[in-house]
Amino acid sequence: MKQYFSEAKQYFAFQWHITDECDQRCKHCYIFSEDACKKIDSMNWQQIQNTFYNCLDFCKVYNRLPYFYITGGDPILHPDFWRLLELLHRHSIPFTILGNPFHLSDRICRKLKAYGCEKYQLSVDGLRETHDWFRKPGSYDCTLEKIGCINRAGIRSVVMTTVSKTNRMEIPGIIDAVVKAGVNVYAFSRYVPSGGDLDASMTPQEYRELLVMCDKKFKEYEAAGCDTYFNKKDHLWTLYEYETGEFKIPALAEEGMIYGGCNCGNCHITILPTGQVYACRRVADSGAGNVFTERLADIWVTNMEHYREYTKFSKCAKCKLLAFCRGCPAVAKGTNGDFYAADPQCWADENSDLFRK
């Protein structure tokens, strides 16, 4: 089973890291997890322009619309950050910023909006003590405060949490805090083991219990008329909602099609400041080429094909939810060293009806 793009995916997402420069050294950061003394890499302006037009060429070849997630490090620290936004604006291309709160103000957020920024994503990885331990003192309060700046500018504010065994019991409290701060979108994804010393090994049952708690809280807020959108980003939500009856496999789903789940090698790629192209930033060793020296359209078909070989999934390939879930291959790779290994937090019983075809 090979499918280059998910069904009905009009946009193709480029997660573009223009610099490693950052105000923080987070304990779960992919950039510095294996080498705390890693040198700071950044693209120069010529490399940024070449990368941009390489991405546009890719979308022209495959008849997709580009969507950029501009990030780092903290992209706003790049000396050509505003020139890049001007370039995006000139071509009327939508984008989201994934960054820190420290350099935001009402003026800066209005400027971001003028260039066409649709969303600005911040991170909250625990309540105050835990979050500041992960990141740096004062980060928690600053992050919640800057949600207001983003909202007042007319940009959608997004908060993401990286969940591990360390902070999983704080997630309900985080939800309360960000809703109170007025965030527009909240989501969480799981920590991918990447060489650090965090105790991240949630059991499948522990993770399912977390989803139960969050689902209850989401529904309570929705019933109360809360404006926050709770994005069930982690693909194991699909398994959970199949069990609760909220997700049903479409009767007209075609054999061999991919309708949802992990976008790695499907409708998303990552570009690092060195020009290296990754199938997914969260998947270790998923480098497939270099945007400075190769055409992205060629990298896609020559070096990323193996991420779309869905029948290789050791557990998912036998499951009826293959076309809609597939768990998180990045977590599988980080835990077991195998992209196609079973998701270590997947609780699906291989003796259940999901595995009877």
Salt bridges, closest charged atoms under 4 A:
ASP20 OD2 - LYS38 NZ 2.54
ASP23 OD2 - HIS103 NE2 2.84
ASP41 OD2 - LYS38 NZ 2.92
ASP41 OD1 - LYS39 NZ 2.33
ASP57 OD2 - ARG295 NE 2.67
ASP80 OD1 - ARG83 NH1 3.36
ASP106 OD1 - ARG152 NH2 3.06
ASP125 OD2 - HIS28 NE2 2.90
ASP125 OD2 - ARG135 NH2 2.80
ASP141 OD1 - ARG128 NH2 2.82
ASP176 OD1 - LYS217 NZ 3.03
GLU206 OE1 - LYS165 NZ 2.91
GLU206 OE2 - ARG168 NH2 3.55
ASP215 OD1 - LYS219 NZ 2.66
ASP215 OD1 - LYS232 NZ 3.10
GLU220 OE2 - LYS216 NZ 2.72
ASP234 OD2 - ARG190 NE 2.68
GLU241 OE2 - LYS232 NZ 2.64
GLU243 OE1 - ARG208 NH2 2.92
GLU246 OE2 - LYS219 NZ 3.17
GLU305 OE2 - LYS2 NZ 3.64
GLU305 OE1 - ARG308 NH2 3.46
GLU309 OE2 - LYS2 NZ 3.95
GLU309 OE1 - LYS312 NZ 2.63
ASP343 OD1 - ARG190 NH1 2.75
GLU350 OE1 - LYS318 NZ 2.93
